[in-house]
Amino acid sequence: MNKVYPSAAKAIEGVVRDGQLLAVGGFGLCGIPEALIDAVRDAGIKNLTAISNNAGVDDFGLGKLLQTRQVKKMISSYVGENKEFERQYLAGELELEFTPQGTLAEKLRAGGAGIPAFFTKTGVGTIVAEGKELREFDGETYVMERSLLPDVALIKADIADRSGNLRFNLTARNFNPAAAMAGKICIVEVERIVATGELAPDDVHLPGIYVHRIVHNPTPEKRIEKRTTRDRKV
C-alpha cells in the first residue's frame, strides 16, 4: 500500500471535509504541519472544529485558517498570541472550549487508547468544570473529561519510511503522536522519506499503523520564538 502522496493538496483530498473535528499537532511554532494547513486553507474547507494546543499566530499555523474564517470552534489550552483569535472570540464569532494543557494531552491520548473518559482534579472549581460530572475519590473531588476522537489528524514529523513509521525531531514531537493516535485518519507531513526498514525499530517514535497518508515537505519554514522585552529607563 502506497501511503506517499505527491502534494499536501492530494493528501487531504477526499478526507478533510466541511464540519469535521480536526486535530492539529504542534506547540507554539514547533512541529506544525504547515503545508497541510495551507492545503486546507486553499481547499476552502470550512466550519471546522480544531483541536490544538494553541491557535497559531496571526499569519502562521492555524492562524491562517482563523483569518479565512474556516474554523468555527477551537479546543485549545493556550490562545494568547493571536490577535485575530482574540477579536473573533470577544465578538462572539468563534467558539472556544478552553482546556488545561495536560488535560488536552490526556483527552487525545485516551481517545487513541480507546478510553472514553477519565477523571482529573485539574479544573475543579473553575469554569473548566462547568456542566461536567464531578465525583469524589478518597475525599477529593474530580471532574470527568471525555476523550477526543478527531475525524482527521494533521501532524508533522521529521522522518517517515514508506510504511508510515515516524521519527520526530526533539521537542517538535509535542502533541503530534497523541493527535495521530486519536485521529480516525492521520495525515503526516515530513521533511524526509526513507525506505521501509531504514529506521531502526528503537528509532521509531510512532508505528506506521497509525499513519494513513504521507506528504513530503523538505523545506518547511522554521520560525523561532524569541523573547522580547521592553526597554527599561536607567
Secondary structure, 3 states (H helix, E strand, C coil): CCCEECCHHHHHCCCCCCCCEEEECCECCECCCHHHHHHHHHHCCCCEEEECCECCECCECCHHHHHCCCEEEEEECECCCCHHHHHHHHCCCCEEEECCHHHHHHHHHHHHHCCCEEEECCCCCCHHHCCCCEEEECCEEEEEEECCCCCEEEEEEEEEECCCCEECCHHHHCCHHHHHHHCCEEEEEEEEEECCCCCCHHHCCECHHHCCEEEECCCCCCCCCCCCCCCCCC
